[in-house]
Amino acid sequence: ILWEGFGGDPCDPCTTWCDAISMRMGYYGDFVFDRVLKTDVNKEFEMGEALAGASGNTTSTLSKLVERTNPAYGKHMQDAEMFTNAACMALNIWDRFDVFCTLGATSGYLRGNSASFNLVGLFGDGENATQPAATSIPNVQLNQSVVELYTDTAFAWSVGARAALWECGCATLGASFQYAQS
């Protein structure tokens, strides 16, 4: 219809919208490995002041907030993997444009230095090390270990559009947009 004018194909005098629109259904599997994720955090944040001496029980105040540099700023996860399995339904127009949605499940795995996760701890509570006071604030940044997180499988959905912009023989140039949430 779009390329042959309003009259349609002379060999097919009955051109209808059935020729222009079709529905597609199928399986969508997205398995992402070795994705590099950068942490998105502030340069500084408030936490307890640093230990005043080398001994574990020497700190001036365990309940005073001070500005400290954020150890997670500019860090990357060492490994990130995402696994999505979903049903896909697409509305196709003129074999050129797709508007689609997916419904399914996603799970993930993250591994990185503990500084990437901004782990903090409380050291130097000389009164009761096993049960700190409710007003005590973490005062030590833990960044010499590795943290691994496995996420639960959760419901995932997405909507998007695809378009074939240019074709030449069996080569096609296209564009795609997708918004996904899990």
N, C-alpha and C positions, 0 to 999 in steps of 0.2 A: 504494500500500500504506500509506504513512504517513498520507496525508490522507483516505483513503476507508475506513479501518478494515480489520480483518483479512479481511473477506469480499471485498474488492476491488470492482472495477467490475461492476455487475450485467449490463452488456452484454458483458463479457468474463469469463466464468466461469472461464477458465483463466489466472489471474494467476500468473506465475512470476517467478523472479529474473531471467530474461532481459529482462523489462520494466523492471527496476529498475537494472540495471548495463549500461553500454555502454563500448566502447573507442574512443578517438579517436586518430588519428595525423595529423600535419601538419608544416608548416614554421613555425619560430619565427625571426623576424628582429627584432633589437633594435639600433637605431641611435641612439646617444645623442650629441647635439651640445651644445656650450656648457655643459657640466657644470662647476660651480664646486667644486673640490676644495681643502680646507684641509690643510696639512701637519700631521702629528702627530709632533712632535719635542719634546725637552726644552728648557727655557728656557736652560740653559747646557750646555756640553760642554767637553772638554779638547782643547786644541791648543797649538801653539807660542806663545810670548809674542809680542806685537806688536813691530814694528820700533821700535828706540829712537830713531831720528833720521830725517831727511828723505832721506838718501842710501840707495841700494838695498843697500849692503854694510855696514850698521850694525845689528847686533842682538847682544844679549848672549849668548844661548845658542840654538843651533838644535835642541837635544835636550831641552829642559826643558818639561814639560807644565804649563799653567796653565788655570784656569777662565776661560772667556770666554763672553760672551752668544752665543746661537745666532742667526745671521741668518735662519734659516728659521722661527723661532718665530712663529706667527700669520700666516704668509704664505699666499697662495693661488696656485694655478696659474691662469694667464691663460686657458688654453683646455684642455679635456680632451674627447676623443672616444673612444667605444668602439663597435666593430662586432661583433655576434655573429650568426652564421648557424648554425642548429641544427635537428635533427629533434626533434619533440616527440611524446611519447606520454602520453595521459591516460586515467585510469580514471574514468568519470563515474558517479555514483550518484544516482538519482532526478532527473536533470536539474538538480540543485542543487549538488552537491559534486564537485570535481575533485581528484584526486591525480595529479600529473604529474612527468615527468622530461624533461630535454633533453640531447642529446649533439650537440656541434658544434665550432665554432672561433671564437675571438675574437682581434681585433687592436685596438691602441689608438694614440693619439697624445696627447702631453702637451706643452704649451708654457708656459713661465713664466720669470720673472726668475731669474737664477742664484742669488740669495739663497734662493729657494724650494727649490732643489736642494741648498743648503748646500755650494757649491763652495768649496774651499780650495786654496791654492797655497803654494809655498815661495819666499820672496824673501829676499835678503840673504846668500846663501852666498858669501862672498868667496874661499873656497879653490878650489872647482871648480864653477862654475855649471852646466855641462853634465852633470855626474855627481855629484849630492849624496851625502853619506855615508849609509850605511844607517841611522844613528841620527837623521838629520835629521827634523824634524817640521814639517808645514805650519804657517805662521804668518800667513797673510794670507787674509782672507775675500773672495772674488770675488763682487760683487753688482751690477755695472754692465753686465751682458750678458743676452742672452736665450738660453735653452736649449730646443731642440726634441728630443723623443724619439719615435721610431716603434718600436713593439714588434713583435716577430715574431708571426706567427699561431700560436696555441697551442690545444691541445685544451681544450675547456670543457665543463662539465657542470653541471646544476642539478637540484634537487628542490624541490617545493613543493606548495601546496594552494590552492584557490580555493573560495569558497562564495557562493551567492546567498542573502543573508539575508532580503531583503524584496522583493516584487514588487507593483507596482500598475500595471496596464495594460502599457505598453511600457517603463516605468521600473523599473530593478532596482538595489538597493543591495547591494553585495557586499564581501567582504574577501578579501585574498590575502596569502600568505607565500611567499617563495622564497629558497633558499640557493643561491648560484652560486659556482663556483670555476673559475679558468682558470690 
